[in-house]
Amino acid sequence: MEVDQWKEPNKVIFRQGGHSDYYYVILKGTVKIEQISDSFLNVKDMTPVVKRTCYDGDQFGALS
């Protein structure tokens, strides 16, 4: 995966309930991990809650 494709601000990496194919390491910058309560998943314009903010060197994602 090319690093340059992730430089776009506010790019969605994957959505809640979706499948993540990768394990991510933040080289430079920040990533917000947001969640919407399960009872509000189908409500449009629902503001998500930031569960975690990742910074340089932080990691997230799932390993199979």
VMD Tcl script that draws the C-alpha trace (Angstrom):
set ca {
  {0.00 0.00 0.00}
  {1.37 3.39 -0.97}
  {1.98 5.82 1.89}
  {1.05 8.83 -0.27}
  {-2.59 7.74 -0.59}
  {-3.06 8.29 3.16}
  {-1.84 11.91 3.16}
  {-5.27 13.26 2.22}
  {-6.84 15.00 5.24}
  {-10.01 13.41 6.66}
  {-9.62 10.26 4.55}
  {-11.69 7.33 5.86}
  {-9.51 4.23 6.23}
  {-12.38 1.90 7.09}
  {-15.86 2.27 8.54}
  {-17.36 0.91 11.72}
  {-18.58 -2.64 11.20}
  {-16.43 -2.99 8.10}
  {-13.44 -5.22 7.63}
  {-9.88 -3.96 8.00}
  {-7.38 -5.77 5.80}
  {-4.30 -4.25 7.38}
  {-2.46 -3.51 10.59}
  {-1.55 0.19 10.58}
  {1.48 2.02 11.99}
  {1.37 5.82 12.01}
  {4.65 7.09 10.56}
  {3.75 10.76 10.77}
  {0.50 12.53 11.56}
  {-2.65 11.58 13.45}
  {-5.57 9.21 13.04}
  {-8.83 9.50 14.96}
  {-10.67 6.28 15.76}
  {-14.34 7.15 16.08}
  {-17.38 5.11 17.07}
  {-21.14 5.58 16.85}
  {-23.29 3.75 19.39}
  {-24.78 0.58 17.85}
  {-28.29 1.89 18.51}
  {-27.58 4.93 16.29}
  {-25.71 3.26 13.40}
  {-28.56 3.85 10.93}
  {-29.20 7.48 11.96}
  {-27.87 9.97 9.42}
  {-25.80 12.91 10.66}
  {-25.04 11.20 13.98}
  {-21.82 12.64 15.44}
  {-19.33 9.89 16.31}
  {-17.37 9.83 19.56}
  {-13.57 9.86 19.31}
  {-12.48 6.68 21.10}
  {-8.76 7.11 20.49}
  {-6.34 9.41 18.69}
  {-3.22 7.78 17.29}
  {0.03 9.70 16.79}
  {3.48 9.03 15.31}
  {4.54 5.46 16.14}
  {1.11 4.33 17.34}
  {-0.47 1.20 15.88}
  {-4.02 0.00 15.29}
  {-5.94 -2.60 13.32}
  {-6.40 -6.33 13.59}
  {-4.12 -9.19 12.81}
  {-5.65 -12.39 11.47}
}
mol new
graphics top color blue
foreach p $ca { graphics top sphere $p radius 0.5 }
foreach p [lrange $ca 0 end-1] q [lrange $ca 1 end] { graphics top cylinder $p $q radius 0.2 }
display resetview
